[in-house]
Amino acid sequence: MTTTTPEPGVDERVLRTSPWKKLLGRPELGSVVGAVAVFVFFAIFADSFLRATSLATVLYAASTLGIMAVPVALLMIGGEFDLSAGVLVTSSALISSMFSYQMTANTWVGVLVSLLVTLAIGVFNGVMLTRTRLPSFIITLGTFLMLTGMNLGFTKLISGTVSTKSISDMEGFSSAKSVFASTFTLGGVDFKITILWWLALILVATWILLRTRAGNWIFAVGGDLDAARAVGVPVNKTKIGLYMGVAFGAWISGQHLLFSYDVVQSGEGVGNELIYIVAAVIGGCLITGGYGSAAGAAIGALIFGMTSKGIVFAEWNSDWFKFFLGAMLLLATLLNHWVRKRAEAIK
């Protein structure tokens, strides 16, 4: 059943829309199909894939990516990119660790300072973008290069090496680890707390997009910037807020990195920003903005987790991982394009 042509005098807004049309209109449809296909594939070819412990490992891999993929997806829906997101995670961890160690403070002081500085970097990206009107590619590429140099330079200046000093014996470390890097047991299986952070971000981001005025603003500025500005959408505030959202995700990921391993290597995170974008695109976000969902980005991250760990469980050469990731990106993009064309054809 499809939507029928309205009779004269009938308001189109009161017409019933078929479930099929609604389904085709969902941006995450392609990623759901892809996720099912990947799951079935590895369930057949990797004997240990369906074990509860293996699925917990897959969810952990997906969550560490998904915590960043969700806010990056919102930013892409708003029509922008952030090429500094990967190294910003490392910056967040380095700030927290070095501030705590050098100031001999409670580790929670370092965590809070890291939050403030990380959010300030997000504001910097947003303000530079809105004030200069330069493409976000250029702005965040500059931030990426600056953060990469600062991560290495400050770490070597303060610690004398390319990694931070251990803070595991400092006050507050145990409680901070329980918040950012602990493990909980469910049904006899151990799960990482990042999965809960990931789920919380998905729910909050979905609520913002679908149930708030800010969500309408995000779609508006990504769909047609000039039209959004003409109808009174606070374009600058919306874009700055989106970059702060990415920074908040980077802060969570950075604290998990720090409290999982105690020390942080200054060169980590380079290249991860592309993985975040890939997850969002696989999840249905358009490069051009104005279309996508938080749930789709989460499914894209899940596909990444299943692929990265499924290759290991299948005992294949992990050198082929990026080949599979690139193939999935192309297939997901083509599938999403086909779905949108079908949805438009039955309007």
SEVEXVEX-544858 format. One record per atom (N, C-alpha, C): x, y, z. Coordinates in steps of 0.2 Angstrom, whole numbers, plus 5000, padded with zeros to 4 digits. Layout:
REM SEVEXVEX-544858
XYZ;...
REM end
This chain:
REM SEVEXVEX-544858
500449945000;500050005000;500450065000;500350114995;500750174995;500250234996;500550294997;500150354998;499750374992;499150384992;498750404987;498750474985;498650494979;498550564977;497950594981;498050654984;497550684988;497050714983;496350704985;495850734981;495850814982;495550844978;495550914979;495150934985;495550984989;495251004995;495450965001;495850915000;496050875005;496850895007;496950905013;497550925016;498050865016;498650865012;499050815012;499350785019;499350835023;499650815030;499250765034;498550755032;498150715035;498150645032;498450635026;498450575023;498850525027;498650465026;499050405030;499650385025;500150375028;500750355025;500850275026;501050235021;501050165022;501750145026;501650095029;502250075033;502850065029;502750035023;503350025018;503650095017;503350145015;503650205014;503950235020;503650225026;504050245032;504650215033;504650145032;505250105032;505850125028;505650145021;506150165016;506350235018;506050275022;506250335023;506750345029;506850285032;507250285038;508050285036;508450325038;509150335036;509550275038;509350235043;509750185046;509550115043;509050115038;508850055035;509450015032;509850045028;510350015024;510849985029;511050025035;511449995040;511249935043;510549935044;510249875048;510349815043;510149825037;510249765032;510949745032;511449795032;512149775032;512349735038;512149765044;512349735050;512049655051;511449645048;511249575048;511649535044;511849555038;512249525033;512949505036;513249555040;513849545043;513849495048;513349495052;513149455058;513149385056;512649375051;512549305048;513249275045;513549315041;514249295038;514749275043;514849305048;515349285053;515049225058;514449225059;514149175062;514249105059;514249105052;514349045048;515149035048;515549085047;516249065045;516749075051;516449095057;516849105063;516549065069;516849005070;516448965075;516348995082;516849035084;516749065091;516349125091;516149155085;515849215085;515149225089;514749165090;514149175093;514249155101;514849145103;514949145110;514749205114;514449205120;514249265124;514949305125;515449275126;516049315128;516349355121;516249315116;516449345109;515949405108;515349395109;514849455108;514949515112;515149495118;515349555123;515949595120;516449555117;517049585115;516849625109;516349605104;516149645099;515849705101;515449705106;515049765109;515549815111;516049785115;516549835117;516949875112;517149835106;517449865101;516949915097;516349895097;515849945094;515750005098;515749995105;515650055109;516150105109;516850085109;517350125109;517350175103;517150145097;517050185091;516350225091;515850195094;515150225094;515150285098;515550285103;515450345108;515650405104;516150405099;516250455095;515850465088;515650405086;515250405080;514650435080;514350435086;513650465087;513650545087;514150575091;514150645090;514450665083;514850625080;515150645073;514550645068;514050595069;513550585065;513050655065;512950675071;512550735072;512850795069;513550795069;513950855066;513850845058;513850785056;513750775049;513050795046;512550775050;511950795049;511850875048;512250905053;512250975052;512651005047;512950965043;513350985037;514050995038;514350975043;515050985044;515450925046;516150925046;516550875048;517050895053;517350845057;517850865062;518450815061;518950835057;519550795056;520050795062;519850835067;520250835073;520050785079;519450755077;519150715082;519550655085;519950625081;520350565083;520950585088;521250645086;521850665091;521550695097;520950725096;520650755102;520550705108;520350645106;520250595111;520950585115;521550585111;522150575114;522350645118;522150695116;522250765119;521950765126;521250735126;520850735132;521250695137;521450635135;521750585140;522450615143;522850645138;523450675140;523350735145;522950775144;522750835148;522650805155;522150765156;521950735162;522550705166;522950665162;523450625165;524050675168;524250715163;524850765165;524650815170;524050845170;523850885175;523750855182;523550795182;523450765189;524150745191;524650725187;525250705189;525750765191;525750815187;526150875188;525850915194;525250915195;524950955201;524850915207;525050855206;524950805212;524250815215;523750825211;523050825213;522650765212;522150765215;521650705214;521550695207;521450635205;521450625197;520750655195;520250665199;519650695197;519750765195;520250795198;520350865196;520650865189;521050825187;521250815180;520750805175;520250755178;519750735173;519250805172;519150845177;518750905176;519050955172;519750965173;520151005169;520150985161;520150925160;520150895154;519550905150;518950905154;518350915151;518250985149;518451035153;518451105151;518851125145;519451095145;519951115139;519651075133;519451015134;519150985128;518551015125;518151035129;517551075127;517751145124;518251175126;518551235124;518851225117;519151175115;519351155109;518751145104;518251115106;517651115102;517351175101;517351225105;517051295104;517551325099;518151315100;518651345095;518551325088;518451265087;518251235080;517651275078;517051275082;516451305080;516451375079;516851415083;516951485082;517351505076;517851465075;518251475069;517851465063;517451415063;517051395057;516551455055;516151475061;515651525059;515951595058;516451605061;516751675060;517151685053;517451635051;517851635045;517451615039;516951575040;516551545034;517051495030;517551475032;517951425029;517651365029;517851315025;517551245025;517851215032;517351175035;517551135041;518151095039;518251065033;518851025032;519451065033;519551125031;520151165032;520251185040;519651205043;519751225050;519951165054;519651105054;519751055058;520451015056;520651025050;521250995048;521851035051;521751105052;522251145055;522251125063;521651115066;521651095073;521951025074;521850985069;522150915069;522950915069;523150955065;523950965065;524150995071;523851045074;524051085080;524051035086;523450995086;523450955092;523950895091;524050875085;524550815085;525250845087;525450905085;526050935087;526050945095;525550975097;525450985105;525550925109;525150875107;525150815110;525850785111;526250785106;526950755106;527350805110;527350875108;527750925111;527750935118;527050935121;526950945128;527150885132;527050825129;527150765133;527950755133;528250765128;529050765129;529350815133;529050875133;529250925137;529150915145;528550885146;528350875153;528650815156;528550755152;528750695154;529350665152;529650695147;530350675145;530350625140;529750595139;529650535134;528950555130;528850505126;528250515122;527550485125;527650465131;527050435135;527050475142;526450475145;526350505151;526650455157;526650485163;526850445169;526250415172;526450355175;525850325178;525550365184;524850355184;524450395189;524050345193;524150275192;523750225195;523750225203;524350255206;524350255213;524050325216;523750365212;523550435215;522850425217;522650475222;521950475225;521450485219;520950445219;520350455215;520450415208;521050385208;521050335201;520550285201;520450245207;520050195207;519350215205;519050265208;518450285207;518350315200;518850345197;518750365190;518750305186;519150255187;519150195183;518550165183;518150165189;517550135189;517050165185;517050235184;516650265180;516750265172;517450265170;517650265163;517850195161;518150155165;518450095162;518350035166;517750025170;517649965174;517249915170;517149855173;516849805170;516249785174;515649765171;515149745175;514849675172;514549635176;514449565174;513649555173;513449525168;512749515166;512649445163;512249405167;512149335165;512849295165;513249315169;513949275169;514449295164;514249355160;514749375155;514949445157;515549465156;515849525158;515749575152;515549635154;515449685149;515849755151;516049785146;516449855148;515849905149;516049955153;515550005155;515450055149;515950055144;515850095138;515250085134;515050015135;514350005132;513850045134;513850055141;513250095144;513350165142;513950195142;514050265139;513850265132;513950215128;513750215121;512950215120;512650175124;511950175124;511650235126;511950265132;511650335134;511750385129;512250385125;512350435120;511850425114;511750365113;511250355107;510550375109;510350365115;509750385117;509650465118;510150495120;510150565121;510150605114;510650575110;510650605103;510050595099;509750535100;509050525096;508550565099;508450575105;507950625108;508150695106;508750715105;508850785103;508650795096;508750745092;508650745084;507850745083;507550705087;506850685085;506350725089;506550745095;506050775100;506150845102;506650875100;506850945102;506850995096;506851055098;506951115093;507651115090;508151095095;508851095093;508951035087;508550985087;508550935082;508350965076;507850995076;507551035069;508051075067;508451115071;508951165069;509551125066;509751065068;510251025066;510151005058;509550975057;509350955051;509251015046;509051075049;508951135045;509651155042;510051165047;510751195045;511151145040;510951085041;511351035036;510951035029;510351045029;509951035023;510051095019;509951155022;509951215018;510151275022;510751295022;511051345027;510751405027;510651435020;510351495019;509651505021;509251445020;508551445021;508451445029;508851405032;508851395039;508951465043;509451505040;509651565043;509051615042;508751605036;508151655034;507551645038;507451585041;506851575045;507051585053;507651605054;507751625061;508151565065;508351515062;508751465065;509451495068;509651485074;510251505076;510851465074;511051475067;511551435064;512151435068;512451485070;513151485073;513151445080;512551465084;512551425090;512451345089;512051335084;511951265082;512651225080;513051255076;513651225074;514151225080;514151275084;514651275089;514451215094;513751215095;513551165100;513651095097;513651085091;513851015088;514550995089;514951045088;515751035089;515851025096;515451055101;515551035108;515350965109;514850945106;514550875106;515150825105;515450845099;516050795097;516550795102;516750855105;517250865110;517050825117;516350825118;516150785124;516250715123;516150695117;516250625116;516950605116;517450655114;518150645114;518350635121;518050675126;518250675133;518050615136;517450585135;517350515137;517850465135;517950465128;518350415125;519150425128;519350485129;519950495132;520050475139;519550485143;519550465150;519550385150;519250355146;519250275145;519950255143;520250285138;520850275136;521350275142;521350335146;521850345151;521750295157;521150285159;520950235165;520950165163;520950145157;521050075155;521750055155;522250105153;522950085152;523450125157;523150165161;523550205166;524050255162;524350235157;524750285153;524550295146;524650355143;524450365136;525050385132;525050355126;525550375121;525350435117;525750485116;525550545113;525350545106;525550485102;525450485095;524850445094;524450425099;523850385097;523250435094;522850395091;522250435089;522250455081;522850465079;522850485072;522550435067;522150465063;521750415058;521050395060;520950395067;520350375069;519750415067;519850485066;519350525064;518950495057;519350465053;519050435047;518650375048;518850335053;518450285055;517750305058;517750365062;517150385065;516650415059;516950445054;516550465048;516350405044;516750355043;516550295040;515850265043;515950255050;515350225054;514750265053;514850335053;514250375052;513950375045;514350365040;514150355033;513850295032;514150235034;513850175034;513150175037;513050215043;512450215046;511950265043;512050285037;511550325033;511650395033;512150425036;512250495035;512550515029;512250575026;512550595019;513150645020;513550635016;514150685016;513950755015;513350765012;513150835010;512750865016;512550825021;512250845027;511450845026;511150855032;510350865032;510050795032;510350735033;510050675033;510450625037;510150585041;510550535045;510150525052;510450485056;510250475063;510750445067;510650455074;511150435079;511150355079;510550325078;510450255078;510850225073;510850255067;511150235061;511950225062;512150285065;512850285066;513050235071;512650215076;512750165081;512850095078;512350085073;512350025069;513050015065;513250075062;513850075058;514450055063;514450085069;514950065074;514949985075;514349965076;514249895077;514449845071;514349875065;514649835060;515449835060;515649895062;516449895063;516649845068;516349845074;516549795079;516449725077;515949705073;515849645071;516349625066;516549665062;517049655057;517749645060;517949695064;518649695067;518749635071;518249615075;518349555079;518149485076;517649495071;517449435067;518049405063;518449445060;519049425057;519549395061;519649415067;520049385072;519749315074;519049315076;518749245077;518849195072;518749225066;518849175060;519549155058;520049185062;520749175061;520949185054;520749245052;520949265045;521549325046;521849335041;522449385041;522049455043;522249485048;521949555050;522149605045;522649595041;522949645036;522349665031;521849615031;521349635026;520749675029;520849685035;520249725039;520049785035;520549825033;520349895030;520049885023;520249825020;519949815014;519149795015;519049755020;518249745021;517949805023;518249855027;517949915029;517849955024;518249965019;518150005013;517649975009;517549915008;517049875004;516349895007;516349885014;515749895017;515449975016;515950015016;515850085015;515450095009;515750075003;515550074997;514850044996;514749984999;514149944998;513549985002;513750005008;513250045012;513050105009;513550145006;513350205002;512850194996;513050144993;512650124987;511950104989;511850064995;511250044997;510850095000;511150145003;510850205006;510550245000;510950254995;510750294989;510150254986;510150194985;509550154982;508950164987;509050154993;508450164998;508150234997;508550284997;508250354996;507950364990;508150334984;507850344978;507150304978;507150244981;506550214982;506050254986;506250284991;505850324995;505550384992;505950414988;505750474984;505250454978;505350394976;504950364970;504150354972;504050334978;503350324980;503050374984;503350434984;503050494988;502450514984;
REM end
